Each structure stands twice: as structure tokens, then as C-alpha cells.
Amino acid sequence: MDNRLAFLQTVPPFSELPTEVLAGVADLLQEVEYAKETLIYKQDVTKLRGVDLLVAGSYETFFYDSEQHKRLAEEYRPGACYGGMSILLNKKRSIRTVVARKGTRVYFLPRRDFRALCLAYKDFFHYFTTRYGERMLNEEYAHFIRPTAAPEENFIAADQIYSRKIETLETRDLVECPGATPIFEAAQRMARGKVSCLFVRDPGGPIVGYVTDIVLRDAVVAKCLDAKRPVADILAMPIVSIASDAFVHEAILLMFQTKTRYLLIEKGGEFVGFLSRNKLLSDLAQSPFMFIQAVKLAQSPRELRLRWRKVPEIVNQLLSRGVKAELVNQVITTVADTIALKVIEGVLAEMGPAPAKFVFMVLGSEGRQEQTLLTDQDNAIVYEDKANEQRELVREYFLRFASTVSDRLDQTGLSLCTGGFIAQNPRWTHSLSHWKRNYHEWIDDSNPETAMQFSTFFDCRFLYGEPEIMDELRAFIRTELDRPLDRFLHYMATNALQYEPPLTFFRNFRTFAQGDQQVFDLKKTMTPIVDLVRVYALRHQVFQTNTGARLAQLRARGVFTEKEYQELLQAYYYLMGMRLKKQARQLIDDLMPATNYLDPKELTQVERVTLKEIFKVIADFQVKIKVSFTKAL
């Protein structure tokens, strides 16, 4: 018994228990020996009767993936304890598969006695829950823990788009011709190759555009164009490409976002084939991407409104299949973008061509491609500068245009922004020179109020119009960011510190009353991550707007370590997934408006532990940003 007591005093967290308690625990231990290669526990199958404390030998622990490959292998050596997290947080089933190595001997503590210790000693209990929370921040670990949907709940073929890469698809070979080729010869090549798309290449140079059967119909046949003219006269552009090792869902989203029907596949610096959007979508007939196609085909505001109302169901289906929150955000944003584009094109058709080049840009969560089911419009218009005599006419047109677009979007279900950050507000529909002055003032005359109010404008994203206007505005912002920025970054960072994670000193959730519930705000919990990543992005001139993309760039530049990157990324998208699930449940099951509020009583033990660890990650990064940016001016 003395040997067992001495052993327990070396094994955390048993070593933190009172000596008299340890003596009692020592009496409860049962010694067990295992032969080499004994399969002791099977991942998510074996129900644990208690915990094992390794005395000699070792345990090899790992996850099996769908192809029975070992993943995240970890060795448990003498002094380690296995089974605590499984009993407390995985319905008593072993989290990992466990195999004994040569000479393995353990002390076994029955589950009943282990749980009694957890109930009696909070620190003992928190040792296991905290370790679990830390591990759930590892994306690969969380993937194997995450429950999978039953097969009947899956879109069988469509599921492949979330794990399948483009290089596994059967792509079409490129059919090409020089730009000087007569149009009729180009059409003959398409007929011989049985393709609907012909790529046009400069002699000895790059591909510069393409011709489709639709281009031939609209630009040649419908206009009685001379078919002997060079094919370069009717090119469709721009060329859009993607790497062969990208995922299928990334290819589909890129096609929708760029409004292209054909995507070139790049490998090793060369184009090796192409994909057709129609072919991809027909292969994935039950996927949510067919729903996006249905939005594109909607003919009236009523149809658009009905499509938008179906988005919660799509989100719920994706989340129930374990699709990452990052992709779900992109699907919501792509639907919202598609609706906005349909509305903009419809209003332009009614009002007639714009009197000046312009850009319709989106801001905030839509600008970051991080929309949820509780979303409103955040947008603005930038138009080119015109001579004095035209200035009022141009402005009057765009104010009417902005007002009509905003109202139509509101009618489809994309509500007007309560904060007034909307093109309908005359303040946010202006000439390019006016917008340059705006950004100059926000950066040059920064103060706490402007940092809080206008940070959303640093998440702006092009949606419709002339890209060169957006390019010029971005170039101007880049020049502004080359100047000394201490004051500007100080106030932007201070803004990121406004909201503290809702955790008390004793690691309980800090809540507030909302009706008859005590809740915390998931959106406000995520905001510090968005804000602090934006500050680092501005300092290092990272011009992506998406939080995940910004993090990836900052890691690539050495601003964040791999560990910091993974912790922030996993924290952000875990919170995002929780927020989306809550909103989908409110809209579909409860038939009530979506909110960002969450009652901690609704959380499972696993979710509680993971959230507390995430709040600790956020608090740690707030300390880092405070040190980096908020020194006294």
C-alpha cells in the first residue's frame, strides 16, 4: 500500500489531493497487467469502467480515420492517467484506441470512485476538463471527436465536395487557338473537340481569354458579325484559375463569386485542363450549391425572398454533416452576394446605364465573408469623379440608385443596417476623391470614436462595378498605411479591448438578463478576435478581409506562430459554428427570430469546457495586443 501511495503522489492530478484521501484511493486501486499488443480500448466504442494509471510499460493511443490509418498517435508512459476525459466528456466511451506495449502494468481505479473524487474536488475535476478544452483547439483532434451524421442524413454524392480535391476529378482537356484565328475556324475546332469553350492564347504567350457557344450566339450570330474576323474580337474575360490541389467546394464557390462558367486548372505553373460549372453542378445535384444556382435563376423579388428564407435549412444541413463553419459562412455570403447582384442588375435595367463608373462594395461581416443568419446590409457606393457641371447629376442618380437597391434588398429579407452603414445613407455614397478623404481622416485624425465607428470600412470588399475604381481606392489606402500609424493603431487596438471574454475569476460564465434567461452574447465574444486580427492586418498591410485569410497571411509572414494561428483560428470558427447552430435552431425549430444570445444552461459539458478554454485564448491575445499597440502616446 505504501508503494501505491508514493506512486499516487507523483501522478497529477492525484498528487494534489490530501494525503489522507490519497491513502484511501491507494486501497481502491487494482493492479492489472497486459500482454504486448493487447487492444485495450476501441475509439468511441469501448465503455470505460474506470481510469488507468500507468505504472510500467506504455499505452499507444491514437485515432483511426475512415481508412483505418492511425492519426495523432500519442504514447502514455508511467505516471500518466488514461480515461478521465473519456468518462467525463465522451459518454464514458474511450476517446482513442489504446494498445498495450511490452511489459505494461497499470493501477485501475473504478469509475464510481473516480467520479466521486471529481465531485468532491473541483481542481481535480478541472484538470481533466481543461486538458480536454486545450485539445479541442487542435483542428485534427476536434475532427475525430466531432459527432458525424447518420448516413441517411447525408447528401450521399454531395458529401464528397467537402473532402474531395480537384485533382481527383475528370477534367476536360484544353482546346486552344491563336487570337488571329477566324471565328468560323474557332467554331469548327469547338465542334471537332465537342467542347462548349475554346481558349485563346497569344502566340508563345499566356491564355488571354476564351470563347463559348453562348458568345458565338450573342456576339456573332445575333449581330450578323463577319465570321472571318479574328476570334480575338469576341473574347470573354477574365481568365479565372485554381490550383489542382484545391477542394471541389472552393472551385464552385470561386465560380459563383467571379461569375465565370469555366475554371482553368493550374498545376506546376501550367494550365492542365478546365472545369465547367454546369457539369460540376449536375454531378452534385443535391448539394447546397445547386441552391445557389436556383438563386441565380430567380426572376422576381418574391422568388429572391423565398430563396433567402430557405437559407437556414441549408445551413442546418451543412452543420449537421460536420461541415466547417468557415465554409458555411461562405455559402451564406455567396447567397447574399447573388441576391444583391440580381437586385443591382434589375435596378440598373430600370434606371438606365449609370452616368459614371462605380463600385458597389460590401462591408462588415459581408465584406469579411462571415455572414450568419442574423445579418443586415452593410454597403457603400464609390463612383468616379466627374467635371463640376456633371457632379450634381451624377450624385442624384447614385443616391436614387442606392435608395432603390437598399429597399429591394430589405424586401428580400436582407434588413437595412440599424447603424446606418448603408449606401442608402448619403454619407456612404460618394465620389472616389471623397472616399479618399474619408480614409485619410480616419487614419490621420484617429480617435476612440472613429476607431469604433469606422473600423468596418477596413473590411470592404468589391461586389459589383468597375474593379479599377476599387483598385485605386485600395492603392490609396496602402499609401496611407505607409505613413507612421502609432496613433491610428493605438485606437484601433483599444477598440479590440472593449469587450472582455464572459468569464469570471472563478471560471464561471458572466451573463446578463435577457427576458427570463441569463445569457451571454456570442457575437460580442467573437468581436475581439475580428478586431485584433484586423489591427495586425493593417499594421502589416494584409489586404484580405476574411478573418481566417488574414490569420493565414499573418502566420506566413511570421507575425503569429503556428500555435497562435491554430488557437485563434479554432477559437473563432468554434464560436462561429456555435452561433450558426443556435440561429438555425431558433429559425427552424423555435420559429423565432435569430439572436446572438446563448444561455450557458443549454451547453453540454464538452461545450462548456471548450468555451472556457477559448475565452482564455482570447484573453491571452488581448494581453498581447495591449502590449504591442496601446503604449502611452
C-alpha positions as CSV (number, residue, x, y, z in Angstrom):
1,M,0.0,0.0,0.0
2,D,2.9,2.4,0.8
3,N,4.3,1.9,-2.7
4,R,0.9,2.8,-4.2
5,L,0.6,5.9,-2.1
6,A,4.0,7.0,-3.1
7,F,3.2,6.4,-6.7
8,L,-0.1,8.4,-6.5
9,Q,1.9,11.3,-5.1
10,T,3.7,11.5,-8.4
11,V,0.7,11.4,-10.7
12,P,-1.2,14.6,-11.5
13,P,-3.9,15.5,-10.5
14,F,-4.0,12.8,-7.8
15,S,-0.8,14.4,-6.4
16,E,-2.8,17.5,-5.4
17,L,-5.3,15.5,-3.2
18,P,-4.9,15.5,0.6
19,T,-2.7,12.7,1.9
20,E,-5.4,11.0,3.8
21,V,-7.6,11.0,0.7
22,L,-4.7,9.5,-1.3
23,A,-4.3,6.7,1.2
24,G,-8.0,5.8,0.7
25,V,-7.6,5.9,-3.1
26,A,-4.5,3.6,-2.8
27,D,-6.7,1.0,-1.1
28,L,-9.1,1.1,-4.1
29,L,-6.5,0.5,-6.8
30,Q,-6.5,-2.8,-8.7
31,E,-3.3,-4.0,-10.4
32,V,-3.7,-5.2,-14.0
33,E,-1.1,-6.5,-16.4
34,Y,-1.4,-6.5,-20.2
35,A,0.4,-8.6,-22.8
36,K,2.2,-6.8,-25.7
37,E,-0.1,-5.6,-28.5
38,T,-3.3,-6.1,-26.4
39,L,-6.1,-4.0,-27.8
40,I,-7.5,-2.5,-24.5
41,Y,-9.9,0.1,-25.7
42,K,-11.5,0.9,-29.1
43,Q,-12.2,4.5,-30.1
44,D,-15.7,5.6,-29.4
45,V,-16.8,2.0,-28.8
46,T,-15.4,0.6,-25.6
47,K,-17.2,1.8,-22.5
48,L,-14.7,2.6,-19.7
49,R,-15.2,1.0,-16.3
50,G,-12.6,3.3,-14.7
51,V,-9.3,5.1,-15.2
52,D,-5.9,3.5,-15.8
53,L,-2.7,4.9,-14.1
54,L,0.4,3.5,-15.9
55,V,3.0,2.0,-13.6
56,A,5.2,0.3,-16.2
57,G,5.4,-0.2,-19.9
58,S,3.3,2.2,-22.0
59,Y,0.0,2.7,-23.9
60,E,0.0,3.6,-27.6
61,T,-3.1,5.8,-28.2
62,F,-4.4,7.1,-31.5
63,F,-7.5,7.7,-33.7
64,Y,-8.4,5.6,-36.7
65,D,-9.5,7.6,-39.7
66,S,-12.1,6.3,-42.2
67,E,-9.4,4.3,-44.0
68,Q,-8.1,2.8,-40.7
69,H,-4.9,4.8,-40.7
70,K,-3.5,5.8,-37.3
71,R,-3.8,9.5,-36.6
72,L,-2.5,11.7,-33.8
73,A,-0.6,8.9,-32.1
74,E,0.4,9.6,-28.5
75,E,2.3,7.5,-26.0
76,Y,1.2,7.3,-22.4
77,R,4.1,6.4,-20.1
78,P,4.4,5.6,-16.4
79,G,2.8,8.3,-14.4
80,A,0.2,9.1,-17.0
81,C,-3.6,8.6,-16.4
82,Y,-5.9,7.4,-19.2
83,G,-9.7,7.5,-19.2
84,G,-10.6,10.7,-17.2
85,M,-11.6,12.8,-20.2
86,S,-13.5,9.9,-21.8
87,I,-15.6,9.2,-18.7
88,L,-16.4,12.9,-18.0
89,L,-16.8,14.2,-21.5
90,N,-17.4,11.4,-24.0
91,K,-20.3,9.5,-22.5
92,K,-17.9,7.1,-20.8
93,R,-16.6,5.8,-24.2
94,S,-12.9,5.8,-24.9
95,I,-11.9,8.8,-26.9
96,R,-9.0,7.0,-28.5
97,T,-8.0,3.4,-29.5
98,V,-5.5,2.1,-26.9
99,V,-2.9,-0.7,-27.4
100,A,-0.6,-2.0,-24.7
101,R,3.1,-2.2,-25.3
102,K,5.6,-4.7,-23.8
103,G,5.6,-5.0,-20.0
104,T,2.6,-2.8,-19.4
105,R,1.2,-2.7,-15.9
106,V,-1.4,-0.3,-14.6
107,Y,-3.4,0.6,-11.5
108,F,-7.1,0.6,-12.2
109,L,-9.4,3.0,-10.3
110,P,-13.1,2.1,-10.8
111,R,-15.3,4.7,-12.5
112,R,-17.6,5.1,-9.4
113,D,-14.6,6.1,-7.2
114,F,-13.1,8.4,-9.9
115,R,-16.4,10.3,-10.3
116,A,-16.6,10.7,-6.5
117,L,-13.2,12.4,-6.5
118,C,-14.4,14.7,-9.3
119,L,-17.5,15.7,-7.3
120,A,-15.5,16.3,-4.1
121,Y,-12.5,18.2,-5.5
122,K,-13.1,20.9,-8.2
123,D,-9.4,21.3,-9.1
124,F,-9.2,17.5,-9.7
125,F,-12.2,17.7,-12.0
126,H,-10.9,20.8,-13.8
127,Y,-7.6,19.1,-14.6
128,F,-9.4,16.8,-17.0
129,T,-11.8,19.3,-18.4
130,T,-9.1,21.9,-19.0
131,R,-6.9,19.4,-20.9
132,Y,-9.9,18.4,-23.0
133,G,-10.6,22.0,-23.8
134,E,-7.0,22.6,-24.8
135,R,-7.0,19.6,-27.1
136,M,-10.3,20.6,-28.8
137,L,-8.5,23.7,-30.1
138,N,-6.5,21.3,-32.3
139,E,-8.5,21.1,-35.5
140,E,-7.5,17.5,-36.3
141,Y,-8.3,16.3,-32.7
142,A,-11.7,18.1,-32.8
143,H,-12.5,16.5,-36.2
144,F,-12.2,13.0,-34.7
145,I,-14.3,14.0,-31.6
146,R,-17.0,15.7,-33.6
147,P,-20.1,13.5,-34.0
148,T,-20.9,12.5,-37.5
149,A,-24.3,12.5,-39.0
150,A,-26.2,9.3,-39.8
151,P,-25.7,8.1,-43.4
152,E,-29.4,8.7,-44.2
153,E,-29.0,12.4,-43.2
154,N,-26.2,12.9,-45.8
155,F,-26.4,14.0,-49.4
156,I,-24.5,11.0,-50.5
157,A,-22.7,12.2,-53.6
158,A,-22.6,15.8,-52.4
159,D,-20.7,15.0,-49.3
160,Q,-17.6,14.4,-51.4
161,I,-17.3,18.1,-52.2
162,Y,-16.1,18.9,-48.7
163,S,-13.2,16.4,-48.7
164,R,-12.5,15.8,-52.4
165,K,-9.8,17.7,-54.3
166,I,-10.0,18.9,-57.9
167,E,-7.1,16.6,-58.9
168,T,-9.3,13.6,-58.3
169,L,-11.9,14.9,-60.8
170,E,-12.0,14.1,-64.5
171,T,-11.3,17.5,-66.1
172,R,-11.6,18.5,-69.7
173,D,-8.5,18.9,-71.9
174,L,-7.9,22.4,-73.2
175,V,-8.8,23.2,-76.8
176,E,-6.9,26.3,-77.9
177,C,-6.3,28.6,-80.8
178,P,-4.4,31.8,-81.5
179,G,-6.2,35.1,-81.3
180,A,-5.8,35.7,-85.1
181,T,-7.8,32.5,-85.9
182,P,-11.0,33.4,-87.9
183,I,-14.2,33.0,-85.9
184,F,-15.6,30.3,-88.2
185,E,-12.4,28.2,-87.7
186,A,-12.6,28.6,-84.0
187,A,-16.2,27.3,-84.1
188,Q,-15.0,24.3,-86.2
189,R,-12.4,23.5,-83.6
190,M,-15.1,23.5,-80.9
191,A,-17.3,21.2,-82.9
192,R,-14.4,18.8,-83.6
193,G,-13.4,18.8,-79.9
194,K,-17.0,18.5,-78.7
195,V,-16.5,21.4,-76.3
196,S,-18.5,24.5,-75.4
197,C,-15.5,26.5,-74.6
198,L,-12.4,27.4,-76.6
199,F,-9.4,29.1,-75.0
200,V,-7.4,31.7,-76.9
201,R,-3.7,32.1,-76.4
202,D,-1.2,34.7,-77.6
203,P,1.5,33.2,-79.8
204,G,4.0,31.8,-77.4
205,G,2.3,33.5,-74.6
206,P,-0.4,33.1,-72.0
207,I,-4.1,32.4,-72.4
208,V,-5.8,35.8,-72.8
209,G,-9.5,34.8,-72.9
210,Y,-12.0,32.3,-74.2
211,V,-15.0,31.9,-76.5
212,T,-18.1,29.9,-75.6
213,D,-21.1,28.7,-77.6
214,I,-23.1,31.5,-75.9
215,V,-20.5,34.1,-77.1
216,L,-20.8,32.8,-80.6
217,R,-24.6,33.1,-80.4
218,D,-24.8,36.5,-78.8
219,A,-21.7,38.3,-80.4
220,V,-21.7,36.7,-83.8
221,V,-25.0,35.2,-85.0
222,A,-27.3,37.6,-83.2
223,K,-25.3,40.6,-84.6
224,C,-24.6,39.2,-88.0
225,L,-20.8,39.6,-87.4
226,D,-18.5,38.6,-90.1
227,A,-17.3,35.1,-89.2
228,K,-14.0,35.7,-90.9
229,R,-12.9,38.3,-88.3
230,P,-10.3,37.2,-85.8
231,V,-11.6,35.4,-82.7
232,A,-9.7,37.9,-80.5
233,D,-12.5,40.4,-81.3
234,I,-15.1,38.5,-79.3
235,L,-13.2,37.2,-76.3
236,A,-14.8,36.7,-73.0
237,M,-12.7,37.6,-70.0
238,P,-11.2,37.5,-67.4
239,I,-9.5,34.2,-67.1
240,V,-10.1,32.6,-63.7
241,S,-7.9,29.7,-62.5
242,I,-7.5,27.5,-59.4
243,A,-4.8,25.1,-58.2
244,S,-5.3,21.4,-58.8
245,D,-4.9,20.6,-55.1
246,A,-7.8,22.9,-54.1
247,F,-11.0,21.4,-52.9
248,V,-14.1,21.0,-55.1
249,H,-16.2,23.2,-52.9
250,E,-13.6,26.0,-53.3
251,A,-13.8,25.7,-57.1
252,I,-17.6,26.0,-57.1
253,L,-17.6,29.0,-54.7
254,L,-15.0,30.7,-56.9
255,M,-17.1,30.2,-60.0
256,F,-20.1,31.8,-58.3
257,Q,-18.1,34.7,-56.8
258,T,-16.4,35.5,-60.1
259,K,-19.5,34.8,-62.2
260,T,-17.5,32.5,-64.6
261,R,-18.7,29.3,-66.2
262,Y,-15.3,27.9,-66.8
263,L,-12.3,27.4,-64.5
264,L,-8.8,26.7,-65.6
265,I,-6.9,24.1,-63.5
266,E,-3.3,25.0,-62.7
267,K,-0.5,22.6,-61.7
268,G,3.2,23.3,-61.6
269,G,2.7,26.8,-63.2
270,E,0.9,25.4,-66.2
271,F,-2.8,25.0,-67.1
272,V,-3.6,21.3,-67.3
273,G,-7.4,21.4,-68.0
274,F,-10.6,23.1,-67.2
275,L,-13.9,22.6,-65.3
276,S,-17.4,23.5,-66.4
277,R,-19.7,24.9,-63.8
278,N,-22.7,23.2,-65.3
279,K,-21.0,19.8,-65.3
280,L,-19.9,20.2,-61.7
281,L,-23.4,21.2,-60.6
282,S,-25.1,18.4,-62.5
283,D,-22.8,15.9,-60.8
284,L,-23.7,17.4,-57.4
285,A,-27.4,17.8,-58.0
286,Q,-28.4,17.5,-54.3
287,S,-25.7,19.8,-52.9
288,P,-26.3,23.3,-51.5
289,F,-24.5,24.7,-54.5
290,M,-27.5,23.8,-56.6
291,F,-29.5,26.1,-54.3
292,I,-27.1,29.0,-55.1
293,Q,-27.8,28.2,-58.8
294,A,-31.5,28.4,-58.1
295,V,-31.0,31.9,-56.5
296,K,-29.2,33.0,-59.7
297,L,-32.2,31.8,-61.8
298,A,-34.8,33.7,-59.6
299,Q,-36.8,36.1,-61.7
300,S,-38.6,38.3,-59.2
301,P,-38.2,39.9,-55.7
302,R,-40.7,37.4,-54.4
303,E,-38.6,34.5,-55.6
304,L,-35.5,36.0,-54.1
305,R,-37.2,36.4,-50.8
306,L,-38.4,32.8,-50.8
307,R,-34.8,31.6,-51.6
308,W,-33.4,33.7,-48.7
309,R,-35.9,32.1,-46.3
310,K,-34.6,28.7,-47.2
311,V,-31.0,29.6,-46.2
312,P,-31.4,28.4,-42.5
313,E,-32.4,24.9,-43.8
314,I,-29.3,24.8,-45.9
315,V,-27.1,25.9,-43.0
316,N,-28.7,23.4,-40.7
317,Q,-28.0,20.6,-43.2
318,L,-24.4,21.6,-43.6
319,L,-23.7,21.9,-39.9
320,S,-25.4,18.5,-39.2
321,R,-22.9,16.9,-41.6
322,G,-19.9,18.4,-39.8
323,V,-19.1,21.0,-42.5
324,K,-16.8,23.7,-41.1
325,A,-18.3,27.0,-40.0
326,E,-15.9,28.8,-42.4
327,L,-17.5,27.1,-45.4
328,V,-21.0,27.7,-44.1
329,N,-20.2,31.4,-43.8
330,Q,-19.1,31.4,-47.4
331,V,-22.3,29.7,-48.6
332,I,-24.4,32.3,-46.7
333,T,-22.3,35.1,-48.1
334,T,-22.4,33.7,-51.7
335,V,-26.2,33.5,-51.5
336,A,-26.4,37.1,-50.1
337,D,-24.0,38.3,-52.8
338,T,-26.0,36.6,-55.5
339,I,-29.2,38.2,-54.3
340,A,-27.5,41.6,-54.2
341,L,-26.2,41.2,-57.7
342,K,-29.6,40.2,-59.0
343,V,-31.1,43.3,-57.4
344,I,-28.4,45.7,-58.6
345,E,-28.7,44.4,-62.2
346,G,-32.5,44.8,-62.0
347,V,-32.4,48.3,-60.7
348,L,-29.8,49.3,-63.4
349,A,-32.1,47.9,-66.1
350,E,-35.0,50.0,-64.7
351,M,-33.0,53.3,-64.3
352,G,-30.8,53.0,-67.3
353,P,-27.0,53.0,-67.5
354,A,-25.1,54.7,-64.7
355,P,-23.7,58.2,-65.7
356,A,-20.3,57.3,-64.3
357,K,-18.2,54.2,-63.5
358,F,-18.9,53.0,-60.0
359,V,-18.3,50.3,-57.4
360,F,-20.9,48.8,-55.1
361,M,-18.9,47.4,-52.1
362,V,-19.9,45.4,-49.1
363,L,-18.6,46.0,-45.5
364,G,-18.5,44.4,-42.1
365,S,-19.4,40.7,-41.9
366,E,-20.4,40.5,-45.5
367,G,-17.2,42.2,-46.5
368,R,-15.3,39.6,-44.5
369,Q,-17.5,36.8,-46.0
370,E,-18.5,35.8,-42.4
371,Q,-22.3,36.3,-42.5
372,T,-24.6,34.5,-40.2
373,L,-28.3,34.0,-40.2
374,L,-28.8,37.3,-38.2
375,T,-27.4,39.7,-40.8
376,D,-28.2,43.1,-42.3
377,Q,-27.0,45.2,-45.1
378,D,-23.6,46.9,-44.8
379,N,-22.7,48.5,-48.1
380,A,-21.5,51.7,-49.8
381,I,-21.0,53.1,-53.3
382,V,-17.9,54.7,-54.8
383,Y,-18.2,56.5,-58.2
384,E,-15.7,58.1,-60.4
385,D,-15.1,61.9,-60.2
386,K,-16.8,64.0,-62.8
387,A,-16.5,67.6,-64.0
388,N,-18.3,70.2,-62.0
389,E,-21.2,70.6,-64.4
390,Q,-22.0,66.9,-64.1
391,R,-21.3,66.4,-60.4
392,E,-24.8,67.0,-59.1
393,L,-26.5,65.0,-61.8
394,V,-24.2,62.0,-61.1
395,R,-24.7,62.2,-57.4
396,E,-28.5,62.5,-57.8
397,Y,-28.5,59.3,-59.9
398,F,-26.5,57.3,-57.4
399,L,-28.5,58.4,-54.4
400,R,-31.7,57.2,-56.2
401,F,-30.0,54.1,-57.2
402,A,-28.7,53.4,-53.7
403,S,-32.0,54.0,-52.1
404,T,-33.8,51.6,-54.5
405,V,-31.2,48.9,-54.1
406,S,-31.3,49.1,-50.3
407,D,-35.1,49.0,-50.3
408,R,-35.2,46.0,-52.6
409,L,-32.7,44.1,-50.6
410,D,-34.7,44.9,-47.5
411,Q,-37.8,43.4,-49.2
412,T,-35.9,40.1,-49.9
413,G,-35.0,39.7,-46.2
414,L,-31.6,41.5,-46.0
415,S,-32.6,44.1,-43.5
416,L,-31.5,47.7,-43.5
417,C,-28.4,48.4,-41.3
418,T,-29.6,49.8,-38.0
419,G,-26.2,51.6,-37.6
420,G,-26.7,53.4,-40.9
421,F,-23.7,51.9,-42.7
422,I,-25.6,51.5,-45.9
423,A,-25.4,53.0,-49.4
424,Q,-28.9,54.5,-48.9
425,N,-27.3,56.8,-46.4
426,P,-26.0,59.8,-48.4
427,R,-22.9,59.8,-46.2
428,W,-21.8,56.4,-47.8
429,T,-22.5,57.1,-51.5
430,H,-19.8,59.4,-52.7
431,S,-17.1,60.1,-55.3
432,L,-13.7,58.4,-55.3
433,S,-12.0,61.6,-54.1
434,H,-14.4,62.0,-51.3
435,W,-13.8,58.4,-50.2
436,K,-10.1,59.0,-50.2
437,R,-10.6,62.0,-47.9
438,N,-12.7,59.7,-45.6
439,Y,-9.9,57.2,-45.2
440,H,-7.2,59.9,-44.8
441,E,-9.2,61.4,-42.0
442,W,-9.9,58.1,-40.3
443,I,-6.2,57.3,-40.3
444,D,-4.8,60.8,-39.8
445,D,-7.2,62.1,-37.2
446,S,-7.9,58.9,-35.4
447,N,-9.7,58.9,-32.0
448,P,-11.5,56.4,-29.9
449,E,-14.9,57.2,-31.5
450,T,-13.8,57.0,-35.1
451,A,-11.9,53.7,-34.5
452,M,-15.0,52.2,-33.1
453,Q,-17.4,53.6,-35.7
454,F,-15.4,53.2,-38.9
455,S,-13.4,50.0,-38.5
456,T,-16.0,48.2,-40.6
457,F,-14.8,50.2,-43.6
458,F,-11.4,48.5,-43.4
459,D,-13.3,45.2,-44.2
460,C,-14.6,46.5,-47.6
461,R,-15.0,44.0,-50.5
462,F,-15.8,44.6,-54.2
463,L,-19.2,43.3,-55.2
464,Y,-20.3,45.0,-58.5
465,G,-19.0,47.6,-60.9
466,E,-15.6,48.6,-62.3
467,P,-12.8,46.9,-60.4
468,E,-10.3,49.6,-61.3
469,I,-12.1,52.0,-59.0
470,M,-11.7,49.6,-56.1
471,D,-8.1,49.0,-57.1
472,E,-7.4,52.8,-57.0
473,L,-9.0,53.1,-53.6
474,R,-7.0,50.2,-52.2
475,A,-3.8,51.6,-53.6
476,F,-4.6,54.9,-51.8
477,I,-5.2,53.1,-48.5
478,R,-2.0,51.2,-49.0
479,T,-0.1,54.5,-49.4
480,E,-1.8,55.9,-46.3
481,L,-0.8,52.9,-44.3
482,D,2.9,53.5,-45.3
483,R,2.9,56.6,-43.0
484,P,3.5,56.5,-39.2
485,L,0.4,54.8,-37.7
486,D,1.0,54.7,-34.0
487,R,-2.0,56.8,-33.1
488,F,-4.3,55.1,-35.5
489,L,-3.3,51.6,-34.5
490,H,-3.4,52.6,-30.8
491,Y,-7.1,53.5,-31.0
492,M,-7.9,50.5,-33.3
493,A,-6.3,48.2,-30.7
494,T,-8.1,49.9,-27.8
495,N,-11.3,49.2,-29.7
496,A,-10.3,45.5,-29.7
497,L,-10.0,45.5,-25.9
498,Q,-13.5,46.9,-25.2
499,Y,-15.1,43.6,-24.7
500,E,-13.7,41.0,-22.2
501,P,-14.5,37.3,-22.5
502,P,-17.5,36.5,-20.4
503,L,-15.7,34.5,-17.7
504,T,-15.5,35.3,-14.0
505,F,-12.4,35.0,-11.8
506,F,-13.8,31.6,-10.7
507,R,-14.2,30.4,-14.3
508,N,-17.9,30.7,-14.4
509,F,-19.8,32.3,-17.3
510,R,-20.6,36.0,-16.8
511,T,-24.1,36.6,-18.0
512,F,-26.8,39.2,-18.2
513,A,-30.6,39.0,-18.2
514,Q,-32.5,38.7,-21.4
515,G,-36.1,38.0,-20.7
516,D,-36.3,35.2,-18.2
517,Q,-32.9,33.8,-19.2
518,Q,-29.3,34.6,-18.2
519,V,-27.2,34.7,-21.4
520,F,-24.0,36.0,-23.0
521,D,-23.6,37.5,-26.4
522,L,-21.7,35.1,-28.9
523,K,-21.2,37.9,-31.4
524,K,-19.5,40.2,-28.8
525,T,-17.4,37.2,-27.7
526,M,-16.1,36.8,-31.2
527,T,-15.6,40.5,-31.9
528,P,-12.2,40.8,-30.1
529,I,-10.7,38.2,-32.5
530,V,-12.0,40.0,-35.6
531,D,-10.7,43.4,-34.2
532,L,-7.3,42.2,-33.1
533,V,-6.7,40.3,-36.4
534,R,-7.8,43.5,-38.3
535,V,-5.3,45.6,-36.4
536,Y,-2.4,43.2,-37.1
537,A,-3.5,43.0,-40.8
538,L,-3.4,46.8,-41.1
539,R,0.0,47.1,-39.5
540,H,1.4,44.5,-41.8
541,Q,-0.6,45.6,-44.9
542,V,-2.5,42.4,-45.3
543,F,-5.4,43.3,-47.6
544,Q,-7.5,40.2,-47.3
545,T,-10.8,40.9,-45.5
546,N,-11.7,37.4,-44.2
547,T,-10.5,36.8,-40.7
548,G,-9.2,33.3,-41.5
549,A,-7.4,34.5,-44.6
550,R,-5.9,37.4,-42.6
551,L,-4.7,35.0,-40.0
552,A,-3.1,32.7,-42.6
553,Q,-1.2,35.6,-44.1
554,L,0.0,36.9,-40.7
555,R,1.2,33.4,-39.9
556,A,3.0,33.2,-43.3
557,R,4.8,36.5,-42.5
558,G,5.9,35.3,-39.1
559,V,3.6,37.6,-37.1
560,F,1.8,34.7,-35.5
561,T,3.4,31.4,-34.6
562,E,1.8,28.2,-35.8
563,K,0.4,27.6,-32.3
564,E,-1.0,31.1,-32.1
565,Y,-2.5,30.8,-35.5
566,Q,-4.2,27.5,-34.8
567,E,-5.5,28.6,-31.4
568,L,-7.1,31.8,-32.8
569,L,-8.4,30.1,-35.9
570,Q,-10.0,27.2,-34.0
571,A,-11.4,29.5,-31.3
572,Y,-13.0,31.8,-33.9
573,Y,-14.7,29.1,-36.0
574,Y,-15.8,27.1,-33.0
575,L,-17.6,30.2,-31.8
576,M,-18.9,30.8,-35.3
577,G,-20.2,27.2,-35.6
578,M,-22.0,27.5,-32.2
579,R,-23.5,30.8,-33.3
580,L,-24.8,29.4,-36.6
581,K,-26.3,26.3,-34.9
582,K,-28.1,28.4,-32.3
583,Q,-29.6,30.7,-35.0
584,A,-30.6,27.8,-37.3
585,R,-32.4,26.2,-34.4
586,Q,-34.2,29.4,-33.4
587,L,-35.4,29.9,-37.0
588,I,-36.3,26.3,-37.9
589,D,-37.3,24.6,-34.6
590,D,-38.5,27.5,-32.5
591,L,-39.9,29.7,-35.3
592,M,-38.5,32.8,-33.7
593,P,-36.1,35.5,-34.9
594,A,-32.4,34.6,-34.7
595,T,-30.3,36.2,-32.0
596,N,-26.7,36.1,-30.8
597,Y,-27.6,35.2,-27.2
598,L,-26.7,31.9,-25.6
599,D,-27.8,30.6,-22.2
600,P,-25.0,28.6,-20.7
601,K,-27.6,26.1,-19.3
602,E,-28.1,24.9,-22.9
603,L,-24.4,23.9,-23.2
604,T,-23.1,20.3,-22.9
605,Q,-20.2,19.7,-20.6
606,V,-17.9,19.4,-23.6
607,E,-19.1,22.8,-24.9
608,R,-18.7,24.4,-21.5
609,V,-15.1,23.2,-21.2
610,T,-14.2,24.1,-24.8
611,L,-15.7,27.6,-24.4
612,K,-13.8,28.3,-21.2
613,E,-10.6,27.4,-22.9
614,I,-11.4,29.6,-25.9
615,F,-12.2,32.5,-23.6
616,K,-8.7,32.0,-22.1
617,V,-7.2,32.1,-25.6
618,I,-9.0,35.4,-26.3
619,A,-7.9,37.0,-23.0
620,D,-4.3,36.0,-23.7
621,F,-4.3,37.6,-27.1
622,Q,-5.9,40.7,-25.7
623,V,-2.9,41.0,-23.4
624,K,-0.6,40.6,-26.4
625,I,-2.3,43.3,-28.4
626,K,-2.3,45.6,-25.3
627,V,1.5,45.2,-25.0
628,S,2.0,45.7,-28.8
629,F,-0.2,48.6,-29.6
630,T,-1.5,50.5,-26.6
631,K,1.6,52.1,-25.1
632,A,1.1,55.7,-24.0
633,L,1.2,58.1,-26.9
